[in-house]
Amino acid sequence: MHEPPRRALRLRVTGIVQGVGFRPFVYRLAISRGVSGYVVNLGGSEVEIHVEGSPSRLAGFIEGLYLERPPPARIEELEIEEVRPQGFKGFTIKRSEKRKSKRSMIPPDFGICRDCLKEVHDPSTRFYRYYWNSCAWCGPRFSMMYTVPYDRENTSMRKYSLCRDCRRDYEDPGNIRRFHAQGISCPRCGPRTYVYTMDGRRLPVEDPVEWAAEKIEEGYILAVKGVGGFHLAALASRDDVVEELRRRKRRPTKPFALMARDCSVVEKIAEPPPGACSVLESAERPILLLPRRPGSPVSPLVAPGLDTVGVMLPYTGFQALLLESVRDGFLIMTSGNKSGYPMCTTLECVFTHLRGIADYVVAHDREIVHRVDDSVLRYTEGELVFLRRARGYAPTWLYSPEQLPDMVAVGAELQTAGAVAFEDKIVPTQYIGDMDEPGQVEELEKELRWFIEVYSLRPRAVAVDMHPGYHNRPLAARLAEEYGAELVEVQHHHAHAAAAMLEDRVPPGEKRVAITIDGTGYGTDGTVWGGEVLVASYAGFTRAASLHPFRLPGGDAAAEWPVKALVGLMQASGLGEEEVLEILRRRGLLSRDKLPHGELEARVSYRLAAAGKAPLATSTGRTLDALAALLGVAWHRGYEGEPAMRLEAAARGGRDHGYTPRLVQMEGRLVVDTRGLLEWVLDNLDRLPPADLAATVQRALGRGLGEAAARAARGLSGPVYISGGAAVNTLIVQGVREALKDHGLEARLPHRLPPGDGGIAAGQVLVAASRILGWD
């Protein structure tokens, strides 16, 4: 009988193919398909496979790569090359090599899978009540990686020698979940968990979970080490505990995240829409903002003034057991950091920065190599959008529409992530934080340098926001000088537009309309932008429209005290000083808790605005702040976006009365006339319910911007993009879509990056690339 000819293929696979059980899967697939050869991890996070066999067997093998891959694996690219057969008799997993043929994704951290959690609950397994159980399909990855390739010796698991049983599982090809699973461990050979007092003394605790549950039930606040950092765990149902946590953390109003035992508990405290539980139970395990259920047992102090709560499910065995051991079934599980500082990842940090905040510490002894905060998503107009992209999602990459040189971008000032780029890939870092906080620029530099090293980059350009005062500018200049790279300044809202266009891989040279709405961005004219309609390509943009400009008395102080922004908006609307003072007096807005120096400050603010001695702004954020103050919703910004978030919450159940702002011409662009909107509000303050007013003003801003975008889009193809921090506001997006629908246009939100400043670095990359590569 004639034997079919033997052929050989070399496959190079990129995507999420290291740290997800891919090599063991390839081994089993090769054995089942009757092909020989080897599989090996390479130093760019890619996998190389050499297979030999008949054409039909090779075809079956390649088909199986896609159809039977492990749940967390993602094949982004498969390069196939026919090579000379070498006569392999079997199939082997070769020791990882440092050579790099292609660059591939670095695996993110995954939540504990159902199988591992089942073992944690099963007394017959050696993993019973083992807090850090994981397998090839789940567990920490990026947060514990020193370098690539993803092998145990390149992670913080390398200090744990495998016991006999774990070694047997690790070497057993028939053990689907643990064969060559780099994070494998058990109570005998894995990370240990200890309990400490805040002065560093270790307590002799036999069962840290039961001990922690008892302390939390008694009202204590615990620092608990997780995957990417420490959380502060506390009861969420007792006002006194939540109030004490706020006092200790000096966090008066910013919402705390919750962790719930399972989706049945989530449904008791929130109203998850269809599909929300699938998101919560996914391997990424994000925090998801959900409408708060009326009568919820969660203390109102958890998220004061808001109609939502941020909830996640456990993503480690320890968290699952802890949530099962507390009566409520839910806890506060918020970032373990001192106000203004990064989340702690070490005991040294906890004993230094969380002294006076936490009462006790529960910590495992596995090193956290990369700080990775919890990711946060919300629903905007029924669509999932990122507020913070970190654990579970970072550092997966996005595809550029064109090939890129090696590049670095340092992002913006607030809610920042950086990015690196190469080939047709853009890799955003995990969420880092606000650059004006101590240690955050150093954290950004550490992460960017790590990505530069592991991807062997030689940056040709370093992109930075054009704002002259951003704290990451010296870092950008330092990197540019070190690598001999070009330093490229990028306008803030142009970067927002480019980041939104990236998700559709809009080709270079093509123009799109983007509505870019946020609090602050340094404009090309030196004023404060933030309510813009741009006609943009990656190479440049035209400012087609904006909100009506007004003065911000006191500059940054107007962002903290919304009444100051309101004074500026009223002055721009033509109201006289005494008229403004009378409105403020009648609305109770001159008290010291709403304006630190009362009437005097209001008068000085008005006169500064009238004299043109205050920054000129078209900011959506400050416009929303002003309206929030006027409607009695918010008078102080305790955290980024608070007044706008409270205004959105205040509109729940309100009726939109359909007001649409006029569009007027000013300095060569269309302007959404917010002066008329303010006049409408003042006319209806005592006539309409506050919820109606709140709903109408936000929808009205959206309608005005949408109408301006529709006019700018004449003659252009494609959707209108909405980006910037205010792009997550459901009511504004509804207004935009209502206006665009009348013109047959679609509005599109970003889904793979945060619309806010956490996604801006990716846009900076494309704008900088257009300049150095000469894209039209």
C-alpha positions in Angstrom: 0.0 0.0 0.0 1.4 3.4 -1.0 2.2 5.6 2.0 1.3 9.3 1.5 4.3 11.6 1.3 5.6 13.0 4.5 5.7 16.8 4.7 6.9 19.2 7.4 5.6 22.6 8.5 7.0 25.3 10.8 4.3 27.3 12.5 4.8 30.5 14.4 1.8 31.4 16.5 1.2 34.8 18.1 -1.5 36.0 20.4 -2.2 34.9 23.9 -0.3 31.6 23.6 2.0 31.6 26.6 0.8 31.0 30.1 -2.6 29.5 29.0 -1.7 25.8 28.6 -1.1 26.2 24.9 2.1 24.0 24.6 0.4 21.1 26.5 -2.6 21.5 24.3 -0.4 21.4 21.2 1.3 18.3 22.5 -2.0 16.5 23.0 -3.3 17.7 19.7 -0.2 16.4 17.9 -0.5 13.0 19.5 -4.2 12.7 18.7 -3.6 13.8 15.1 -0.6 11.5 14.6 2.0 14.1 13.7 5.5 14.4 15.1 7.8 17.3 15.9 8.0 19.7 18.8 6.5 22.9 20.3 8.6 25.6 22.0 8.1 29.0 23.7 10.2 31.7 22.2 11.4 35.0 23.8 8.9 37.3 22.1 6.0 35.6 23.9 5.3 33.6 20.7 5.2 29.8 20.1 7.0 27.8 17.4 5.7 24.5 16.3 7.4 22.0 14.0 5.1 19.3 12.7 5.7 16.4 10.3 3.2 14.0 8.8 0.9 13.3 5.8 -0.9 16.3 4.3 -4.2 15.2 5.7 -2.9 14.8 9.2 -1.2 18.2 9.0 -4.4 19.8 7.9 -6.3 18.2 10.8 -3.7 19.4 13.2 -4.0 23.0 12.0 -7.7 22.9 12.1 -7.5 21.6 15.7 -5.3 24.6 16.7 -8.3 26.9 16.2 -11.2 24.6 17.1 -9.8 22.9 20.2 -7.6 25.6 21.8 -7.7 26.2 25.6 -10.4 28.6 26.8 -8.1 31.6 27.5 -5.9 31.1 24.5 -6.2 33.6 21.6 -4.5 33.0 18.2 -4.0 36.4 16.6 -1.7 35.3 13.8 -0.5 31.9 12.4 2.5 31.9 10.1 3.0 28.7 8.2 6.2 27.8 6.4 6.9 24.5 4.6 10.3 23.1 5.7 12.4 20.0 5.2 11.2 16.9 7.2 13.7 16.0 10.0 12.4 12.5 10.7 11.0 13.2 14.2 9.6 9.9 15.7 7.4 11.5 18.4 6.3 14.9 19.6 8.0 16.8 22.4 7.7 20.1 24.4 11.1 21.7 24.1 12.7 23.8 26.7 11.8 27.5 26.1 14.3 29.6 24.2 15.2 33.3 24.4 15.4 33.8 20.6 12.7 35.8 19.1 11.2 35.2 15.7 8.0 37.2 16.3 6.5 39.2 19.1 3.4 38.0 20.8 1.0 39.0 23.5 2.0 38.9 27.2 -0.8 37.0 28.9 -3.0 39.0 31.3 -4.1 37.8 34.7 -7.1 35.5 34.7 -9.7 34.9 37.5 -9.8 31.4 39.1 -11.7 29.0 36.8 -14.6 26.8 37.8 -12.5 23.6 37.9 -10.0 25.1 40.3 -12.7 26.6 42.5 -14.4 23.2 42.6 -11.2 21.7 43.8 -10.9 24.4 46.5 -14.3 23.2 47.8 -13.6 19.5 47.4 -12.2 17.8 50.6 -11.0 14.9 48.5 -8.5 16.9 46.6 -5.1 18.2 47.9 -6.3 21.7 46.8 -9.1 21.8 49.4 -9.2 25.3 50.8 -6.0 26.1 49.1 -6.2 29.8 48.5 -4.0 30.2 45.5 -5.1 27.2 43.3 -4.6 27.8 39.6 -4.1 25.8 36.4 -3.2 26.3 32.8 -6.5 28.1 32.2 -6.5 30.5 35.1 -4.5 32.5 37.7 -1.9 35.2 37.8 0.2 35.8 34.7 1.4 39.4 33.9 1.4 40.5 37.5 4.1 37.9 38.4 6.3 38.0 35.3 9.9 39.1 35.4 10.5 38.6 31.7 9.5 36.5 28.8 9.0 33.8 27.8 6.3 32.8 30.2 8.0 30.0 32.1 8.1 29.4 35.9 11.7 30.5 36.2 10.7 33.9 34.7 8.0 34.5 37.3 7.7 35.0 41.0 6.6 31.4 41.3 10.2 30.3 40.8 11.0 30.4 44.5 8.5 27.6 45.1 9.9 24.1 44.4 7.2 21.7 43.1 6.3 18.9 45.5 6.1 15.3 44.3 2.4 15.4 43.5 2.6 18.8 41.6 5.7 17.6 39.8 3.8 14.5 38.7 0.8 16.6 37.4 3.2 19.0 35.7 4.9 16.2 33.8 1.7 14.2 32.9 0.5 14.8 29.3 -2.8 13.4 30.3 -3.4 16.1 32.9 -5.1 18.6 30.7 -5.1 21.5 33.2 -1.8 21.0 34.9 0.6 19.6 32.3 3.3 22.3 32.0 1.1 24.8 33.9 3.7 27.2 35.1 1.7 28.5 38.1 0.9 25.1 39.5 1.2 24.7 43.3 -0.6 23.3 46.3 -0.6 23.8 50.1 2.6 21.8 50.4 4.7 23.8 47.8 2.9 27.0 47.0 2.6 30.5 48.4 1.9 30.7 52.1 -0.6 33.1 53.7 0.1 35.0 56.9 -1.6 37.5 59.2 0.1 40.5 60.7 -0.6 43.4 63.0 0.1 46.8 61.7 3.4 47.0 63.6 4.7 44.0 61.5 4.1 41.3 64.1 3.0 37.9 62.6 0.1 36.3 64.4 -0.2 32.5 64.9 -3.4 32.1 62.9 -4.4 28.6 61.7 -7.1 29.6 59.2 -6.5 33.1 57.8 -9.9 33.1 55.9 -12.0 32.3 59.0 -9.9 34.7 61.1 -10.3 37.5 58.5 -14.1 36.9 58.2 -14.5 37.1 62.0 -12.5 40.3 62.2 -14.4 41.9 59.3 -17.7 40.9 60.9 -16.6 42.7 64.1 -16.1 45.9 62.1 -12.3 45.8 61.5 -10.7 47.0 58.3 -8.2 44.5 56.8 -5.5 45.0 54.1 -5.7 41.8 52.0 -3.1 41.0 49.4 -4.5 39.8 46.0 -3.2 39.3 42.5 -2.0 42.8 41.5 -1.9 44.6 44.9 -3.6 45.0 48.2 -7.3 45.6 48.8 -8.9 47.1 51.9 -11.7 44.8 53.0 -14.5 45.9 55.2 -18.2 45.5 55.8 -20.3 47.4 53.2 -23.6 47.1 55.1 -22.7 49.1 58.2 -22.7 52.9 58.0 -20.3 53.3 60.9 -17.7 51.0 59.3 -17.9 52.7 55.9 -17.7 56.1 57.6 -14.6 55.1 59.5 -12.9 53.8 56.4 -13.7 57.1 54.7 -12.2 59.0 57.6 -9.1 56.9 57.8 -8.5 57.0 54.0 -9.4 60.6 53.7 -11.7 59.8 50.9 -14.9 61.7 51.7 -17.1 60.7 48.7 -15.3 58.6 46.1 -17.1 55.3 45.7 -15.8 52.1 47.1 -15.7 48.9 45.0 -17.7 45.9 46.2 -16.9 42.2 45.9 -19.9 39.8 46.0 -19.9 36.1 46.5 -21.8 35.3 43.3 -24.4 36.7 40.9 -27.3 35.8 43.2 -25.8 38.3 45.8 -25.2 40.8 43.0 -28.9 40.7 42.2 -29.7 41.5 45.9 -27.7 44.7 45.9 -27.9 45.8 42.2 -30.0 45.5 39.1 -27.7 43.8 36.5 -29.0 44.0 32.9 -29.1 40.9 30.7 -25.6 39.6 30.1 -24.0 41.4 33.1 -23.4 38.2 35.0 -21.5 36.7 32.1 -19.2 39.7 32.2 -18.8 39.4 36.0 -18.1 35.7 35.7 -15.7 36.0 32.8 -12.0 35.2 33.2 -11.3 39.0 33.3 -13.5 39.5 36.4 -13.8 43.3 36.1 -15.6 45.7 38.4 -18.9 46.5 36.7 -20.9 49.6 37.5 -24.5 48.6 37.9 -27.7 50.4 38.9 -28.2 50.2 42.7 -31.2 48.1 43.7 -33.8 50.1 45.7 -33.7 48.9 49.3 -30.2 47.4 48.8 -28.5 46.4 52.1 -25.4 48.2 50.9 -24.7 51.4 52.9 -25.5 54.5 51.0 -22.1 55.8 52.1 -20.4 53.3 49.8 -21.2 55.5 46.8 -22.8 58.7 48.1 -24.9 60.7 45.6 -24.7 58.0 43.0 -27.3 55.6 41.7 -24.8 52.9 40.8 -22.5 50.5 42.7 -19.3 49.0 41.4 -19.3 45.2 41.9 -16.9 42.4 41.0 -16.8 38.7 41.8 -13.9 36.8 43.5 -11.0 36.0 41.3 -8.8 34.0 43.7 -9.6 31.0 46.0 -8.9 33.2 49.1 -11.5 35.8 48.0 -14.1 33.1 47.2 -13.7 31.5 50.6 -13.8 34.8 52.4 -17.0 36.0 50.7 -18.6 32.6 51.5 -17.6 33.1 55.2 -19.2 36.5 55.8 -22.9 36.8 56.4 -23.7 39.5 53.9 -22.0 37.7 51.0 -20.5 41.0 49.9 -17.8 43.4 51.2 -16.0 46.6 50.4 -12.9 45.5 48.4 -11.3 48.8 47.5 -7.7 49.6 46.4 -5.3 49.4 49.3 -3.6 52.7 49.0 -3.0 56.0 50.9 -4.9 58.8 49.3 -2.7 60.2 46.4 -0.4 57.1 46.3 -0.3 53.9 44.2 -1.9 50.7 45.5 0.5 48.9 47.8 2.0 45.7 46.5 4.5 44.9 49.4 4.3 44.5 53.2 6.7 47.4 53.5 4.3 49.7 51.7 1.4 48.5 53.8 3.2 49.0 57.1 4.3 52.5 56.0 1.3 53.9 54.0 -1.7 51.9 55.4 -0.8 52.4 59.1 -3.8 54.2 60.6 -6.0 52.9 57.8 -6.0 49.1 58.1 -6.2 47.3 61.5 -4.6 44.0 60.3 -2.9 42.6 57.2 -3.5 39.2 55.5 -0.8 38.6 52.9 0.7 35.8 50.8 4.4 35.6 50.2 4.4 35.6 46.4 6.0 38.7 45.0 3.8 41.0 42.9 6.1 42.1 40.0 3.6 44.4 38.3 1.0 46.4 40.1 -2.3 45.7 38.4 -5.4 47.4 39.6 -8.9 46.0 39.1 -10.5 46.9 35.7 -13.7 48.9 35.7 -16.4 48.9 33.1 -19.9 50.4 32.9 -22.8 50.4 30.5 -23.3 53.5 28.4 -26.4 53.4 26.3 -26.5 49.6 26.8 -22.9 49.2 25.6 -19.9 48.1 27.7 -17.2 50.7 27.9 -14.0 50.8 29.9 -13.4 53.3 32.7 -10.2 51.6 33.7 -8.3 48.9 31.7 -6.0 46.8 33.9 -6.3 43.3 35.4 -7.7 40.7 33.0 -7.3 42.9 29.9 -3.8 44.5 30.0 -1.4 44.1 28.4 -3.2 42.7 25.3 -2.6 44.7 22.2 -4.6 46.4 19.5 -3.8 46.4 15.8 -2.7 49.5 14.0 -4.0 50.1 10.5 -0.4 50.4 9.2 3.0 49.3 10.1 4.6 51.4 12.8 8.2 52.0 13.9 9.1 51.3 17.5 7.4 54.0 19.6 6.5 55.0 23.1 3.7 57.2 24.4 3.4 58.5 27.9 -0.3 59.3 27.9 -2.0 62.1 29.7 -2.1 63.5 33.2 -5.1 61.8 34.9 -6.2 58.2 34.8 -3.1 57.5 32.7 -1.8 54.4 30.9 1.2 54.5 28.6 1.8 52.5 25.5 4.5 51.0 23.3 4.2 50.2 19.6 5.9 48.1 17.0 5.1 46.4 13.7 1.3 46.8 13.5 0.8 46.5 17.2 0.0 49.0 19.9 0.4 47.7 23.5 -1.2 49.9 26.2 0.1 49.4 29.7 -2.2 48.6 32.5 -3.9 51.6 34.2 -1.2 53.5 36.2 -3.0 56.5 37.7 -2.8 60.2 38.1 0.6 61.7 37.2 0.4 64.4 39.8 0.4 61.8 42.6 3.6 60.8 44.3 5.3 57.8 42.7 3.0 57.5 39.7 5.5 58.9 37.1 8.1 56.4 38.4 5.5 53.6 38.1 4.8 54.6 34.5 8.5 54.7 33.7 9.1 51.3 35.2 6.3 49.7 33.2 7.2 51.4 29.9 10.9 50.4 30.3 9.8 46.8 31.0 7.8 46.7 27.8 10.6 48.3 25.8 13.0 45.6 27.2 10.8 42.5 26.7 9.8 43.5 23.2 13.4 44.6 22.3 12.3 48.0 21.1 14.5 50.8 19.9 12.0 53.7 20.0 12.1 56.1 17.1 9.6 58.5 18.6 8.2 59.3 22.1 4.8 60.9 22.1 3.6 63.3 24.8 0.6 65.6 25.4 1.3 69.2 24.3 0.2 70.5 27.7 3.4 72.2 29.1 2.6 71.4 32.7 2.0 67.6 32.6 4.1 65.7 35.1 5.1 63.0 32.6 6.8 65.4 30.2 10.3 65.1 31.8 9.9 61.3 31.4 9.1 61.7 27.7 12.1 64.0 27.2 14.4 61.6 29.1 13.3 58.6 27.0 13.6 60.5 23.8 17.2 61.6 24.6 18.2 58.2 25.8 17.1 56.5 22.6 17.8 59.3 20.2 14.1 59.4 19.4 12.0 62.3 18.2 9.8 63.9 20.9 6.4 64.5 19.4 3.8 66.7 21.1 0.2 65.7 20.4 -2.9 67.8 21.1 -5.1 66.1 23.7 -8.4 65.8 21.8 -6.7 64.8 18.6 -5.3 61.9 20.5 -8.8 61.0 21.8 -10.1 61.1 18.3 -7.2 58.9 16.9 -7.7 56.4 19.7 -11.4 56.0 18.9 -10.6 55.7 15.2 -8.0 53.0 15.9 -10.6 50.5 17.0 -12.0 50.5 13.5 -8.4 50.6 12.0 -9.4 53.7 10.0 -6.7 53.9 7.3 -4.2 56.8 7.3 -5.3 59.7 5.3 -9.0 59.1 5.8 -10.9 61.8 7.8 -13.6 61.1 10.4 -15.7 63.3 12.6 -15.1 62.8 16.4 -16.9 64.4 19.3 -14.2 64.7 22.0 -15.7 65.7 25.4 -13.9 65.8 28.7 -12.8 68.1 31.5 -9.6 69.6 30.3 -7.3 69.5 27.3 -4.7 72.0 26.3 -5.9 73.6 23.0 -3.8 74.8 20.1 -4.9 78.3 21.0 -3.7 78.0 24.6 -7.3 77.8 26.0 -8.9 74.9 27.8 -10.7 72.6 25.4 -13.1 69.9 26.3 -16.3 70.1 24.3 -15.0 69.6 20.7 -16.1 68.4 17.3 -13.1 67.6 15.2 -12.7 66.5 11.6 -9.6 64.4 12.0 -7.2 62.1 10.4 -4.2 60.7 12.2 -2.1 63.5 10.6 -4.1 66.5 11.7 -7.5 67.9 12.5 -9.8 70.8 12.0 -11.8 72.2 15.0 -15.2 72.2 13.4 -17.3 73.0 16.5 -17.2 73.4 20.3 -19.3 74.3 23.2 -19.6 78.0 23.8 -16.5 79.3 25.7 -16.7 80.7 29.2 -14.2 81.8 31.8 -13.0 79.6 34.7 -12.3 81.9 37.6 -9.4 80.6 39.7 -8.4 78.1 37.0 -8.0 74.7 38.7 -10.0 75.9 41.7 -13.0 76.1 39.4 -12.7 72.4 38.8 -12.7 71.7 42.5 -15.6 74.2 43.3 -18.4 73.9 40.7 -20.0 77.2 41.8 -17.0 79.1 40.4 -17.6 77.4 37.0 -21.2 78.4 37.3 -20.3 82.0 38.0 -18.1 81.9 34.8 -20.9 80.4 32.8 -23.5 82.9 34.0 -21.1 85.8 33.2 -20.6 84.5 29.7 -24.3 84.4 29.3 -24.7 88.1 29.8 -25.9 88.1 33.4 -24.8 91.1 35.5 -22.9 90.7 38.8 -25.9 91.5 41.0 -28.1 89.1 39.0 -25.5 86.3 39.5 -25.2 87.0 43.2 -29.0 87.0 43.6 -29.3 83.6 41.9 -26.5 82.1 44.0 -28.1 83.5 47.2 -31.5 82.2 46.3 -30.1 78.7 45.5 -28.1 78.6 48.8 -24.8 78.6 46.9 -22.9 81.2 48.9 -22.3 79.2 52.1 -18.8 78.2 52.9 -19.3 74.5 52.2 -20.2 75.4 48.6 -17.8 78.3 48.1 -14.9 78.6 50.6 -15.1 82.4 50.9 -18.8 82.9 50.3 -20.1 86.0 48.7 -16.7 87.7 48.4 -15.3 84.8 46.4 -18.4 84.9 44.1 -17.9 88.6 43.4 -14.2 88.3 42.8 -14.8 85.3 40.5 -17.4 87.3 38.5 -15.0 90.2 38.1 -12.1 88.0 37.1 -14.3 86.4 34.4 -15.7 89.8 33.2 -12.2 91.2 33.0 -10.9 88.2 31.0 -8.5 87.3 33.7 -9.5 83.7 34.0 -8.8 80.8 31.6 -11.2 80.5 28.7 -12.8 77.1 28.4 -15.1 75.0 26.2 -15.0 72.2 28.7 -17.9 69.7 28.8 -16.7 68.7 32.3 -16.8 72.2 33.7 -20.2 72.9 31.9 -21.6 69.8 33.6 -20.1 70.9 36.9 -21.7 74.3 36.7 -25.1 72.8 35.9 -24.7 70.3 38.8 -24.1 73.2 41.2 -27.1 75.2 39.9 -29.4 72.1 40.2 -28.2 71.5 43.8 -26.5 68.2 42.9 -22.8 68.8 43.7 -20.8 71.7 45.1 -17.4 70.2 45.5 -15.4 67.8 43.4 -13.8 65.2 45.7 -12.6 63.0 42.9 -12.3 63.2 39.1 -15.8 63.5 37.4 -17.8 63.6 40.7 -20.2 66.4 39.9 -20.9 65.0 36.4 -21.5 61.5 37.8 -23.9 62.9 40.4 -25.7 64.9 37.7 -26.1 61.7 35.7 -27.4 59.9 38.8 -29.8 62.8 39.6 -31.4 62.4 36.1 -32.6 58.8 36.8 -36.3 58.6 36.2 -36.4 62.2 34.8 -38.2 63.3 31.7 -36.3 64.9 28.8 -38.2 68.1 27.8 -36.5 68.2 24.4 -34.5 71.4 24.6 -32.0 71.7 21.8 -29.3 74.4 21.9 -28.8 76.7 19.0 -25.7 76.5 16.9 -23.9 79.8 16.2 -20.8 80.8 14.3 -17.8 82.0 16.2 -14.2 82.4 15.1 -14.7 80.2 12.1 -16.4 77.3 13.9 -19.8 76.3 15.0 -20.6 76.8 18.7 -23.2 75.0 20.8 -24.9 77.9 22.6 -24.8 76.8 26.2 -25.9 80.3 27.2 -29.4 79.6 25.9 -29.3 76.2 27.8 -28.5 78.1 31.0 -31.3 80.5 30.3 -33.8 77.6 29.8 -32.7 76.1 33.1 -33.1 79.4 35.0 -36.6 79.8 33.6 -37.6 76.3 34.7 -35.8 75.9 38.0 -39.0 76.3 40.0 -41.3 74.8 37.4 -39.8 71.4 36.7 -38.7 68.5 38.9 -34.9 68.4 39.4 -34.7 65.0 37.7 -36.3 66.4 34.6 -33.9 69.4 34.5 -30.9 67.1 35.0 -32.1 64.7 32.2 -32.9 67.6 29.8 -29.6 69.5 30.2 -27.4 66.4 29.5 -29.5 65.2 26.6 -29.5 68.8 25.3 -25.7 69.0 25.3 -25.6 65.7 23.4 -28.1 67.0 20.8 -26.2 70.2 20.3 -22.9 68.3 19.8 -24.6 65.7 17.6 -26.1 68.4 15.3 -22.7 70.1 15.0 -21.1 66.8 14.2 -23.7 66.1 11.6 -22.9 69.3 9.8 -19.2 68.7 10.0 -19.7 65.2 8.6 -21.2 66.4 5.3 -19.2 64.8 2.5 -17.4 62.3 4.8 -18.0 58.6 5.2 -18.0 56.4 8.3 -19.4 56.8 11.8 -19.1 59.7 14.1 -16.8 58.7 17.0 -17.4 59.8 20.6 -14.5 59.9 22.9 -13.1 61.6 26.0 -14.0 61.1 29.7 -17.6 62.4 29.3 -18.2 60.0 26.5 -19.4 57.4 29.1 -22.4 59.6 30.0 -25.4 57.8 28.8 -27.6 60.9 28.5 -25.1 62.8 26.5 -24.6 59.8 24.2 -28.4 59.4 23.8 -28.6 63.1 22.8 -25.8 62.7 20.3 -27.4 59.7 18.7 -30.8 61.3 18.6 -29.4 64.2 16.6 -27.3 62.1 14.3 -30.1 59.7 13.6 -32.0 62.6 11.9 -29.1 62.8 9.4 -28.7 59.0 8.9 -25.5 58.9 10.8 -24.1 56.4 13.4 -22.3 57.3 16.6 -19.7 54.9 17.8 -18.1 54.5 21.2 -14.7 52.9 22.0 -14.9 49.4 23.5 -11.3 48.1 23.6 -9.9 51.2 25.3 -11.3 53.6 27.8 -12.8 56.6 26.1 -11.1 58.8 28.7 -7.5 59.5 29.3 -6.6 55.8 29.9 -6.9 55.3 26.2 -5.1 58.4 25.0 -1.6 56.9 24.7 -2.8 54.7 21.8 -4.0 57.8 20.0 -0.7 59.6 20.7 1.1 56.7 19.0 -0.9 57.1 15.7 -0.6 60.9 15.6 3.2 60.7 16.2 3.5 57.9 13.6 1.7 60.0 11.1 4.3 62.8 11.5 7.5 60.8 11.4 6.2 58.5 8.6 4.6 61.3 6.5 1.1 60.0 6.5 -1.3 62.4 4.7 
